Amino acid sequence: RVLLRGQKLVIVESPSKVTSIGRYLGPDFRVLASVGHIRDLAVSADLPPEHKKKYGRFGIDIQHDFEGYYTIMKDRKSTVSKLKEALKKADELYLATDDDREGEAIAWHLVEVLQPPKTKPVKRMVFREITKPAIKKALQCTREVNQDLVNAQESRRMLDRLYGFSVSSQLRANGTISAKSAGRVQSPSLKLIVQKEHERRVFVPAEYWDLQAVFTTPSGDVLNARLVSIDGRRVASSKDFGSNGKLRETGTMRWVLTQALVQQLMEALAAEGTAATVLACTQRSTKQKPPLPFMTVTMLQEAETHLGFNLARTTALAKTLYEEGYITYIRTDSTTLSEEAMSAAREQAAELFGPEAVSRPESASARAAPLRQPKLSQESHEAIRPAGTKFHRPKDLPSNLEDARKLYDLIWRRTLASQMVDYHVDLHTVQITANISRGFPGKAIQFTATCTKETQSGWHDIWPPVRGARKAAGGTQGVKAMRKDMKLNVTQVTPLSHQTEPPHRYTEAGLIKELEKTGIGRPSTYNTIVQTLLMRDYVLREGKALVPTETGEEVVSLLVEHLREFMENNFTAAMEVDLDHIANGQHLRGRFLQDFYFGNASQRGLVRALADWKPASVALTGAQLGKHSNPKAASRGSSFSTGIWHAQTSLPPTATEKISFGKHKGTAMMEVIKNDRPYCCWVLEMEKANGANRTPLNRLAECIRLHAPELVTDQASGASKGAQLVTHSKAKATRRGSNFSTGTWNAQNSPSHKDPAKITFGKHRGETMMNVLKTDKPYCCWVLAEEKTNGGKRTMLSSIAEFIRLHAPELVTNQA
């Protein structure tokens, strides 16, 4: 609509909110979108010449209270022009950006850029759901822009700029060739993933056994029971073993059953005369309280568990539901429900399951309050729930929102469940003892059988969403027929073999659960953290699991070594608390940034930490390892940058590697491609000799033969074992890529250093070949099986690089 004189201008963040909010406000208002942020801290190239010295490469004046220099983002200039034109015709300006720190900062930037005259009032309106009552109420309860919230958000942005620019540059200077960035929150999050991977690598599985037995009464009742103890000592289970595969030291004696012991026990129980008796029968009632309504973390977790949605998909769908007016604001770490929301949830639960299914109002109110107080919560102060005072049923959502409807169903169910009565069950337990006279080291063998009976379904009527996932009554038949001292017969014994499992890798939802637990990040940053790690190739997805790449592990290793305190969970969490204090007006922004960057009496600060970081140095002779600065140019053999390839950590087995060969400024290059993208290159100076008798290529072959024999075979067709060293039978035919013969290259008989060596690259019968030419004649070739792993841990290229680093350091340099 054309803005008429006398209209009021309302600015929201997202264009998808414009229509619905405009409809609720009526013809006296015009609603436009800023499309998110309109300004950001300037980079050095965008600074005017007179400001370059003051604001430097950060766009921040670090010498004068950390004042920022902001520029309008290039793709927002047209948006800003439209907003300025609209403001000229408006009588009032309403800033309706999101109700969190980021939204507050966007509102502040809008005021700074639009510069509304004093004759035009500026009002901040906030709402947590896009419904007509909520919009009308927000219109009546406007306020000024909260400068404390703005300071907190801008402090976060400056922290990220100072840390990201400084540390990323240091990583590249150190030769971490694939490192694209580091981040104040991103890097500690990556450390969690890497630590989990290291735990998995050192994990030693432990094998243990137990028994399941079937007992019958004289009247024919059947009871399934599990072995729990022998002579009063508990039978070991998975929780009793550590990551080293050994029993944990607890001071308690336990039986660790082996296959041989289990076999003896089975034979002893099957022997004639073995008696089994019911030792005790117990019954107790237990109850489970309803789950709390969703906050951001729990919504993301349950969407992954029940719907299989990843973080980005759930976030996008929740954003759609919010902007369409179906749910409340999605960035929150609160589990509180408003009185109106509790009434709506209770009313709908009573309609569906009867009044008796709904809890008492006072207990529901207490239950809806947070069980834990989050760290001075920065976000919206209500849980994620269906919007309005009368909730939509999931089936009422339009068909074009199919996936969003699935997510809404979860949110709707969880909200109703939070206001329902407890789930009650009766738990029946039977303890059985069998006495063995011979054939086994133990004498008194005890089994346990349990079953549950639901006495009040309560909130289980609606949550979890899939009935089969709910904890229904179950257990084993015959428990209720048992009586103390009853005699039983052993009719069947089944051995059960188990092996402890390594810690599970983080899924996206599991990672943000850990971030929330440790205080790293906030609901508004969780999705960005995970997406950045994926985009930077620091982690890969294997199914739902997050697996660190070689680059990710290397970055963590360097940061923990040189910036240990900045990588600690407590330090990062403390930063978040400080930002919360700034948001509440309890801490000064300039002092906070001063302490972080320059340090104080209790911390050394980022500047000192980076000054203490000493770059690695290596020899400057022979074959050189560098990285491509421009992937497209690199594939053409140009624009190589300087850097060291740290080969201590290997590529993941899933990485697909290839080799290409070319020239750059007259220098031979062997380029490694990982997942179809340039990863690193070797500058091959083959004609220079190392020592008196051998060339770098001979030295490399010797190292492979001595230290990586699994890469060497005498069968040309056995490429599954990795790189193969074979001789050519016909020199002329070899140059055409054919007629390779089988045989082992004995590298002890190295050529004279006077014999120059070169490398060519080609294919033979589908096999990738790297050919070594001596005095322009074929000398040997390697069959390169790059896509196959050795020992399940590293690829052939990774192994070769490792051996070069360890045993031929004269081949490695940081000069491309």
Order of alpha helices (4+ residues) and beta strands (2+ residues): beta-alpha-beta-beta-alpha-beta-beta-beta-alpha-beta-alpha-beta-alpha-alpha-alpha-beta-beta-beta-beta-alpha-beta-alpha-alpha-alpha-alpha-alpha-beta-beta-beta-alpha-alpha-beta-beta-alpha-alpha-alpha-alpha-alpha-beta-alpha-beta-beta-beta-beta-alpha-beta-alpha-beta-beta-beta-beta-beta-alpha
